[in-house]
Amino acid sequence: MGFNQLARPYRWLERAVFGGRLQRARCAHMQTFLAAESILLLGEGDGRFLEALLAAGCRAQIVCVDASPKMLDLAAQRAAGRGEEKAERAIRVRFLNGDVSDLRLPGGFRPDVVGAHFFLDCFREQELLDTAANIARWSAPGATVVITDFTVPDGGWVWRFRGHLLIFWMLFFFRIFAGISARRLPDIHNLLINRGWNCREKAIFDHGLICSWILEPPHKRS
Ligand SMILES: C[S@@+](CC[C@H](N)C(=O)[O-])C[C@H]1O[C@@H](n2cnc3c(N)ncnc32)[C@H](O)[C@@H]1O
């Protein structure tokens, strides 16, 4: 199964439910990405973050990973650029199709920033922790990891209720149509903090339904 059949309608489905809020959250820590020399984007999907990153002037080496070839095709189209830029981007931005659990990064590529937007919520807790351990292993010393994802709002009961409802339906939808393994929303932030990750910054959107964190893997801190 996977995300192939959702690749084209994905952005419209997102827009219908969340307007521009998910994209704002993806771009919340753009400056962190712009300061990087090499960036790994995990589960990048149809490439709207990548497009925004390149439009913001990113000069880094970028590797985008996704299990869905159709998602990656859309991402590659969005990143292609025009004229002289096209040849330069073809070298600088690479696309790897495959499952993150079998990922082999290009030789010598050690990202100083890793981005995972609305990706880790696809997994059960143990898969998420295995992926997090791999991220720590792959990344350069001092690397930061920007994770953007859904959380259960801890504000008033109306927002909590709405949050639970939306999260329930989203997971149900993606289980049926994309075959994701998550049965409930993993508590990404706390799972990582309990494994020794450090949270440097947090941006909150949509009354606490969406968060973007800048994190440091445990052994990368100085
Ligand atoms: C919910 S979408 C999020 C896409 C995008 N990052 C965004 O912000 O909208 C999850 C993406 O992760 C990819 N994905 C899911 N499981 C994966 C895995 N095990 N390995 C690599 N990619 C995976 C899917 O193909 C899909 O493009």
The ligand as a Tripos MOL2 file, in Angstrom:
@<TRIPOS>MOLECULE
LIG
   27    29     1     0     0
SMALL
NO_CHARGES

@<TRIPOS>ATOM
      1 C1          2.0110   11.9110    6.4460 C.3       1 LIG1
      2 S1          3.1400   11.9970    5.1250 S.3       1 LIG1
      3 C2          4.0540   13.4810    5.4840 C.3       1 LIG1
      4 C3          4.7140   14.0440    4.2730 C.3       1 LIG1
      5 C4          5.4310   15.3790    4.4770 C.3       1 LIG1
      6 N1          6.6380   15.2420    5.2760 N.3       1 LIG1
      7 C5          4.5460   16.4390    5.0740 C.2       1 LIG1
      8 O1          5.0280   17.2300    5.8760 O.co2     1 LIG1
      9 O2          3.3840   16.4870    4.6930 O.co2     1 LIG1
     10 C6          4.3070   10.7620    5.5620 C.3       1 LIG1
     11 C7          5.3500   10.5460    4.4750 C.3       1 LIG1
     12 O3          6.3070    9.6230    4.9840 O.3       1 LIG1
     13 C8          6.5230    8.5930    4.0310 C.3       1 LIG1
     14 N2          6.8040    7.3630    4.7920 N.ar      1 LIG1
     15 C9          5.9560    6.6860    5.6190 C.ar      1 LIG1
     16 N3          6.5810    5.6440    6.1540 N.ar      1 LIG1
     17 C10         7.8520    5.6490    5.6790 C.ar      1 LIG1
     18 C11         8.9950    4.8260    5.8780 C.ar      1 LIG1
     19 N4          8.9410    3.7560    6.6790 N.pl3     1 LIG1
     20 N5         10.1430    5.1370    5.2320 N.ar      1 LIG1
     21 C12        10.1980    6.2320    4.4200 C.ar      1 LIG1
     22 N6          9.1470    7.0460    4.1900 N.ar      1 LIG1
     23 C13         8.0000    6.7590    4.7960 C.ar      1 LIG1
     24 C14         5.2460    8.4970    3.2240 C.3       1 LIG1
     25 O4          5.4650    7.9370    1.9410 O.3       1 LIG1
     26 C15         4.7890    9.9380    3.1860 C.3       1 LIG1
     27 O5          5.2800   10.6340    2.0730 O.3       1 LIG1
@<TRIPOS>BOND
     1     1     2 1
     2     2     3 1
     3     2    10 1
     4     3     4 1
     5     4     5 1
     6     5     6 1
     7     5     7 1
     8     7     8 2
     9     7     9 1
    10    10    11 1
    11    11    12 1
    12    11    26 1
    13    12    13 1
    14    13    14 1
    15    13    24 1
    16    14    15 ar
    17    14    23 ar
    18    15    16 ar
    19    16    17 ar
    20    17    18 ar
    21    17    23 ar
    22    18    19 1
    23    18    20 ar
    24    20    21 ar
    25    21    22 ar
    26    22    23 ar
    27    24    25 1
    28    24    26 1
    29    26    27 1
@<TRIPOS>SUBSTRUCTURE
     1 LIG1         1 GROUP 0 **** ****
